[in-house]
Amino acid sequence: MAALVLPDGTPAAITAGSDRAAFVWNLSTGKRHAPLKGHTSWVNGVAAMVLPDGTPVAVTASSDRTAIVWNLATGKRRRAFRGHWSSVRAVAALVLPDGTAAAITAGDDRSAIVWSLSTGKRLHALEDHSKWVEAVATLVLPNGNPLAVTASDDGTAMVWNPATGKRLRTFSDHSSSVHAVAALVLPDGTPAAITAGSDRTAIVWNPSTGQRIHTMEGHTGSVNAVAALVLSDGTPVAVTAGDDRTAIVWNLTTGQPVWRLALPAEGRCVSATDAGFVIGCGREIAHFGWNSQMVREAAQARPYRHRPGPSAR
């Protein structure tokens, strides 16, 4: 799942699943647009971004061993990436320092691959994990250098320079499989990665130094998904979702949970923008807005509250 604000200001989410398609949703109206069809097996992951020329695109990752780039303005397929020899589980996107818009795909072949979105050229292979790579996230440091973080069933997360393909460090503080990763730059300029996994924790750490910042404990089952962003008031937050059928909003400055939401099924994926966050749970999609009380309590880092999930749409 991915979320973004389209060039016309529309908040949108792109969801994907076992029906071999991806759907684009208008988060303001709940309207579903025409499906993005082209894969021949499950669609496991999706990333979205607005290219430097203003074109909104999505990249879908599939068990058919391919990733497909789509123009979200037209719904048309732009190109396909073929280079993995097994299922592609995850994808992320970013702009490299030379201006190249890039996607990073990751999969069961224990590798991640950096691709040029404009040419389709394979730029680098990231190949140090010993088991399948379940997730990938990207960020750009304040000095302009890009980072990618991969999360693996081997229990580690690895930090890479996607412009060179060089591995920078390995984070090994989880006790079991790492299922999800998100990354952002905190308001004080500190880069942060948030990894989550089967050990029921999410860990906040600095990908530049490898230093652990917080261990966030509150789930009673595997944590399957995480997203992170800085709210409009400057508060950095993460949203996690897991097998315990809950989603938790965390204040990343303190590492404290501030809001807990009940879900209708296990939380499998999450994405967030300034407009709110979207959680995939079972076959349903739950959309939560950043209401003023939630933002206020996130900023104040009060103990979390239990809230029922909304009806999915």
N, C-alpha and C positions, 0 to 999 in steps of 0.2 A: 504494500500500500504506500502511496505517496500523496502528499498534499502540497499545493502551491497556490499563489495568487496569480491569475492570468493577467496579461498586459492590460486588459480592459477593466481590471479591478475585481473580477469575479473570483471568489474563493472556490477552489475545486479540489476534489479528491479523485485519485485513480485507484481502483481496486482490481484484484486479479484472483483467479482461483482454478479449481479443478475442471471448470467448463471450457478451458483452453482459450478464454477471452479475458480482456480487461475492459472495465467500464469507467467512464468519466462522469462524475457527479457534480452538479452545482450545489455547493453547500449552503447557499442562501435559500434556494427553493426546494432542494431535495430532488430535483429533476435529474433523470439519468439520460445521458446522451447515447448515441449509437455506439455499439461495442467495437473494440479494436480486435479484429479477428485475423489470425495468420499463423498462430502456433498450432502444432499437432499433438501437444500433450499439455499437462498442467502448467499454468503460469504461476511461478513461485514467488516472484518479486517484481517490483516496479520502482523506478526512480523518475523524477520529473524536474525540469529546470527551464528557465527562459534563456535562450541562446543570446550571445552578444548582439545579434541582429534583431532581437525582439521576438523571435519565433519560439513559441512554447512547444516543448517536446517531452515525450515520455519514452522510457526504455523499459521493455518488459523482458524478464528472464524466465526460461522455461525448462521443463524436464525433457524437451525435445533437443536439448543441447545447444540451443541458439538464444540470442537476444535480438529483439527487434526494436528499431527506433521509429517512433510515430510523430507526425506533426499533429499537435492537439488542436490547432486552429482548423484543420481540414479533416482530421481523422484518417489521413492517408499514411501508409507505410513509406518510410524514407529509405531504410536499408536494414539488412540483417547482419549480425556478427556470428561467425562460425569459427570456433577455435578450441572450445572445451570438448573433451571426449566423454563427458558424462553430464548429468543434470546440472543446469545452472540454477543456483538457489537464490542469489541476491544480486543487486546492482545498485550503484551509486553514481552520481554525476558531479562534475565540477569543471571550472575553467582553469587551465594550467597557466603558469606565469607568462608563457609566450603567446597567450591568447587562444590556445587550442581548447575548444570545448571537448571534454573527454567523459567517457563512461568507464566504470570499473565493474566487471562482472566476476562472480565468484561461485564456485560450485563443488560438486562431489569429487572432482578430479584433484582435489587438494590445492587448487591454484586459484589465483585471481588474475585477470587480464585487463590491462589498460588499453582502451581503444580511442581513436579519434572519431568524434561524432560526425565531422564534416566529410572525411574521406573514407571512413571504415577501416583505416589501417590499424593493425595491431602494433601498439607502441612498446609495451613491456609485459612480461609475465612475472608474477609475484608468487614464488614457489617454495616456501619453506615450511608450510604446515604439514603435519603427518597424518591428518584426517581431513574430512571434508570441511570446506569453509562455508559457514552458515550465514554470515552477514558481513557487510562492508559499509563503512561510513567515511565521509571526507570532511575536511575543513581547510581553510586558508588562514595561516598565522598572521598576526599583525604586520610582520615584515614582508608579507607577500608569498612566503613559501607554503606550498601545499602539503598536506598530510593525508594519508589514507590509513584506516585502521580496519583490519580484518579480524573476525571472530570465528573460532573453530571448535569442532567437536573434540579436538585434542586438548581442550582445557586452557588454551592460550589465546591472547589477542596480540597481533603484531602491528607495529607502526612502520609505514613505508613512505618514501618520497615518490609519489606517482609520476613526477616529472623525469626521474632517473631510473626508477625501478629498484632502488636500493632499500634494503631493510634497515631500519634505524634502531629498533629495540623490540623486545618481547615482554609482554606482561603476563605473569603466571600466577596471580593471586586467587583465581577461582579454583575450587576443589573438584569441579566437574565440567561438563560441556558448556561452552559459551555460545548462547543462541542468538544474541542481539548486541548491537552496538550503535551508539549515536555519538556525535561530536559537535562541539561548538566552542566559541571563544567567549569566556566570561567577561562581564563588564570591566573588570580590572585588567584585561588583556591576557589573562591566563588561559591557555588552551585546556580543554577538558574533554576526555572521552568517558562515556558511561557504558560499561559492559554488563550484561545480565545473562544468567544461565540457570542450569539445573540445580545449582546449590541454593536456590531461592533468594539470592541476593543480587543487588546491582551495585557495582563499584564505580566510583568517580575517581579518575586518576589523570595525571598530567602526561599527555603523550610525548611531550618534549623532554621530560626528565624521567618518566616512569614512576614518579612518586604517587602513592595512593593518597587521595584527598578525603574521601568518605567511603564508608561501607553502609549501604542503605538496606536495612532489613525490615520487612513488614509483610511480605508475601509468605503464604504457607505452602506453596507449590512452586514448580518451575516457573521462572520468569522468561517469557517468550519474546517480548518485544519492548523496545524503549525508543522514545523520541525526546528531543530536547530543543529548547529555544529560549531567547531572552524576551520577556513580556514587554509591553509598551511602557511600563513604568520602570524598566531596568532590572527587574527581578529575573534571574536565571532559574528555569524550572526543567524538570524531566517528568515524563509520564511513562510508567511501566504498566504492563499487563501480563497476566499469567494464568496458569492452570487452575488457580484458586478462584477463578471467575471474578477477579477484582482488577481495577485499575487504580494506581496511586499516583498522585501529583506530589512531587518532591521539590523543596527549595534547595537548589544546588549550592548556595552559599553556606548553608548550615548542614545540609545532608538530612534534614528532617522531613518526614511526611506531613503534608498539610491538608490533603483532601483524599478521601477514599471513596470509590464508586463501585457499586455492585453491577456486574455484567450478566447478561442472560446466558452466557456460555463461556468457555475458556477463551481468554484473550490471546489472539494469535499474532496480531500486527497492530501497529499504531503509528500515526503520523500527525504532525502538529504544525500550525502556522499561527500568525497573529489573530486569525479569525476563529481559532478553536482547535480541537484535536478530534481525530477520527480513529475509532478502534474497530478492528475486525474480530468478531466473536462468533464462532460457528459459521452459519450462513448469513448472519446479520451484520449490519454496519451501524455502529452507534456514533452519533456526532454530538459533541459537547462544545458549547460556546464558552469563551472566557468571560463569565459574568463578573460583575464588579466585586461581589463577595469573595469569589474564588481568587481573583487577582489580589484583593486586599489581604486575605489570609495567607496566600503564598508569600507575599512580601513580608508579613509579620511572623511567618514561620510558626504559627500556632499548631498545637496537636491536631492530627487529622480528624476529619469528620466522616461518618458513614453516610453515604447518599445512595439511593436507588438509581440504577441506570435508566436512561430515557427509553422510550419505545424506539427501536431501531428503524431507520428509514433507508 
